[in-house]
Amino acid sequence: MIPPAAPARAVDAPSFSTSRFRAEREADWIAFDLLLTKLEKKGAKALASDELLQLPLLYRATLSSLSIARATSLDKALLDHLEALSIRGYFLVYGVRESRWNRLRRFFLYDWPAAVRSVWKETLVISLIILLGALTSYSLVSSNPEWYFNFVDEEMSGGRDPRATAEFLQTTLGHGKAAAEKDESGLHVFATYLFTHNSQVSILSFALGFAFGIPTMMLEYYQGIGLGAMMAVFSAKGLGFDFGGWLFIHGTTELFAAALSGAAGLRIGTAVVFPGARGRLQAAAQAGRTAGKVMVGVILMLFAAGLLEGFGRQLITDTMLRYAIGTLMLLFWLGYYYIPRREDVT
Amino acid sequence: MTAAAANAKQRAAKAKKIRQFVTPEGVDLELRIASAGLRFGALLVDMILIQLALLLFWLLMQWIGFASRSDVTEVVWMLGAFLLRTFWFIGFELGSRAATPGKRLMGIRVVARDGGRLTADAVVARNLIRELELFLPLMMLGAGAAGDMVSGWTMLAGLLWALTLSLFLLFNRDRMRMGDLIAGTWVVMAERAKLDADIATDAAGTAMTFTETELAVYGIFELQELERVLRGRDPRAMREVADAIRAKIGRPVAEEDDVFLLSYYRQLKARLERKLLFGKRREDKYASD
């Protein structure tokens, strides 16, 4: 049968019209929008089970609407809305796979030690650089104390230089009468200051890594220099052992953290210089992610070091005890990082 | 430059900011890279918010410290300030919207460059580098101002070097900062667009009919400009546009502007969409019909 002749104004009633398309699908988009808003505001727990089942369906419906609209519709507002909704939906549907608690647990149990383990070569290199710096300045200052003033700032040293007397030096280590009289109320302030300062330095040494790792190595070398110069001053007065204890109690943690932050920076630097089979950008991105994990660990380590330095060192004045605590901390970190564990292979 | 070339150039510039981003369903989301201006604006907003939060926090701590007469507040203050500064960006970007308040305001968000999920380590890496980008130029300036041994030229060289790092995003077409580069991320547009009413179904749009030749003068660009004017509902703009169209197609002023424009819009849209279904996309009035 022949249908009745189409009206002259065919424009108004084409068999496919974008208005009809919109009218048919609009409800889905609105439902998806509401669901996403709920998800963003209250998290996945707030969704009822049928809403959770609806989510991927509505997401796919919206994406398919976007494809159709792009091919057929010229309504800018509609296209913009669908595009924004799809982007928002994509990142919510594909973005969250794990709860925060699980993430945190995995970080402490596996990710953090694994990341540290994977930069072991860089850690070794940086440790050697720090050692080299310390040895350089130690030998220079031992042979000629004048060198000391090239290495250590007057303000930083606080009178701890080759001209100081052995008694004065001893008080700075927390021994003798003068130290006991010093009031201890400022300890926690001091600890906090040390923590924030050290964190910023190690963030810097990590962040400088992308310049082929060279500024990182320089910074770490400089850290070693300061250390060695101090050491030389104290051992010249026969206080080397005590100074070692003073340093050791927090130094094992702090220097380890410093070495790790340098290693993280160096990892990025080497990835940029020697990307291997990957593209340079991709190599940098991969190295950056490993280094990022290491850096969170470094900040936590520095927090521990700050506590040890601010409280432990000021309250515990026995040198042997200081050595014991320092060694224990070192063993703890080494065990935590380098003892292999089963769940590694994931 | 002719108007046609200018239009084409504008379209090309827009296309240059679009990056292919294919979902597992096979749809290209066509993410748009956020401009440097928006990024800077977002940073500025965040910095102001951080400073405000610090100020409030400081006042609170002062007040508590005054009341309790202990220096624990000083510790809390120092720790709090450090945590706020370092983890403001990380904390917000780890959230489901992957954007700090500043970024939300500007309608942008962080996205993993490879299309995967934005991981926590990437967010941490990109934000720890920020520390360097923000403070290295300041430090260079500070070092130059404090030490006499540093000559002006050395300071200038240092500052320039630091600035090339900080302004790295201006020198690449993906607008990646140093941190984005290291973390493998991008910052893209993520504004929300409200679903506006379908003006083509407006009843006023059936009042007039236009002939094929009257509709053939415009393309998609003009259609969407007309849509913008219609949605804006500014009577002066509508009058101007209506007069321009009337002059172009040679119609006398006989109807209300909005009735005229709505009818024209509706029929032009229907015509262009019909052509679109047949695979003919007429970008603007300069393109052949």
Chai-1 contact restraints between the chains, C-beta under 6 A:
chainA,res_idxA,chainB,res_idxB,connection_type,confidence,min_distance_angstrom,max_distance_angstrom,comment,restraint_id
A,V11,B,Q267,contact,1.0,0.0,6.0,A-B,restraint_1
A,V11,B,A270,contact,1.0,0.0,6.0,A-B,restraint_2
A,T18,B,E273,contact,1.0,0.0,6.0,A-B,restraint_3
A,S19,B,D198,contact,1.0,0.0,6.0,A-B,restraint_4
A,S19,B,A200,contact,1.0,0.0,6.0,A-B,restraint_5
A,S19,B,T201,contact,1.0,0.0,6.0,A-B,restraint_6
A,R22,B,D198,contact,1.0,0.0,6.0,A-B,restraint_7
A,E40,B,S96,contact,1.0,0.0,6.0,A-B,restraint_8
A,L63,B,E25,contact,1.0,0.0,6.0,A-B,restraint_9
A,L63,B,V27,contact,1.0,0.0,6.0,A-B,restraint_10
A,S67,B,V27,contact,1.0,0.0,6.0,A-B,restraint_11
A,L74,B,I220,contact,1.0,0.0,6.0,A-B,restraint_12
A,L74,B,L223,contact,1.0,0.0,6.0,A-B,restraint_13
A,L74,B,K269,contact,1.0,0.0,6.0,A-B,restraint_14
A,L74,B,L272,contact,1.0,0.0,6.0,A-B,restraint_15
A,L74,B,E273,contact,1.0,0.0,6.0,A-B,restraint_16
A,K76,B,Q224,contact,1.0,0.0,6.0,A-B,restraint_17
A,K76,B,E227,contact,1.0,0.0,6.0,A-B,restraint_18
A,A77,B,D196,contact,1.0,0.0,6.0,A-B,restraint_19
A,D80,B,A193,contact,1.0,0.0,6.0,A-B,restraint_20
A,H81,B,A193,contact,1.0,0.0,6.0,A-B,restraint_21
A,H81,B,L195,contact,1.0,0.0,6.0,A-B,restraint_22
A,A84,B,R192,contact,1.0,0.0,6.0,A-B,restraint_23
A,A84,B,A193,contact,1.0,0.0,6.0,A-B,restraint_24
A,I87,B,L29,contact,1.0,0.0,6.0,A-B,restraint_25
A,Y90,B,T23,contact,1.0,0.0,6.0,A-B,restraint_26
A,G95,B,R117,contact,1.0,0.0,6.0,A-B,restraint_27
A,H188,B,V75,contact,1.0,0.0,6.0,A-B,restraint_28
A,V189,B,D71,contact,1.0,0.0,6.0,A-B,restraint_29
A,V189,B,E74,contact,1.0,0.0,6.0,A-B,restraint_30
A,V189,B,V75,contact,1.0,0.0,6.0,A-B,restraint_31
A,T192,B,V75,contact,1.0,0.0,6.0,A-B,restraint_32
A,T192,B,M78,contact,1.0,0.0,6.0,A-B,restraint_33
A,T192,B,L79,contact,1.0,0.0,6.0,A-B,restraint_34
A,T196,B,M78,contact,1.0,0.0,6.0,A-B,restraint_35
A,T196,B,F82,contact,1.0,0.0,6.0,A-B,restraint_36
A,I203,B,L128,contact,1.0,0.0,6.0,A-B,restraint_37
A,I203,B,E131,contact,1.0,0.0,6.0,A-B,restraint_38
A,A207,B,I129,contact,1.0,0.0,6.0,A-B,restraint_39
A,A207,B,L132,contact,1.0,0.0,6.0,A-B,restraint_40
A,I268,B,I182,contact,1.0,0.0,6.0,A-B,restraint_41
A,A284,B,L181,contact,1.0,0.0,6.0,A-B,restraint_42
A,A284,B,I182,contact,1.0,0.0,6.0,A-B,restraint_43
A,A285,B,G184,contact,1.0,0.0,6.0,A-B,restraint_44
A,G288,B,A125,contact,1.0,0.0,6.0,A-B,restraint_45
A,G288,B,I182,contact,1.0,0.0,6.0,A-B,restraint_46
A,G288,B,A183,contact,1.0,0.0,6.0,A-B,restraint_47
A,R289,B,D121,contact,1.0,0.0,6.0,A-B,restraint_48
A,R289,B,A122,contact,1.0,0.0,6.0,A-B,restraint_49
A,G292,B,D121,contact,1.0,0.0,6.0,A-B,restraint_50
A,G292,B,V124,contact,1.0,0.0,6.0,A-B,restraint_51
A,G292,B,A125,contact,1.0,0.0,6.0,A-B,restraint_52
A,K293,B,D121,contact,1.0,0.0,6.0,A-B,restraint_53
A,M295,B,L128,contact,1.0,0.0,6.0,A-B,restraint_54
A,V296,B,V124,contact,1.0,0.0,6.0,A-B,restraint_55
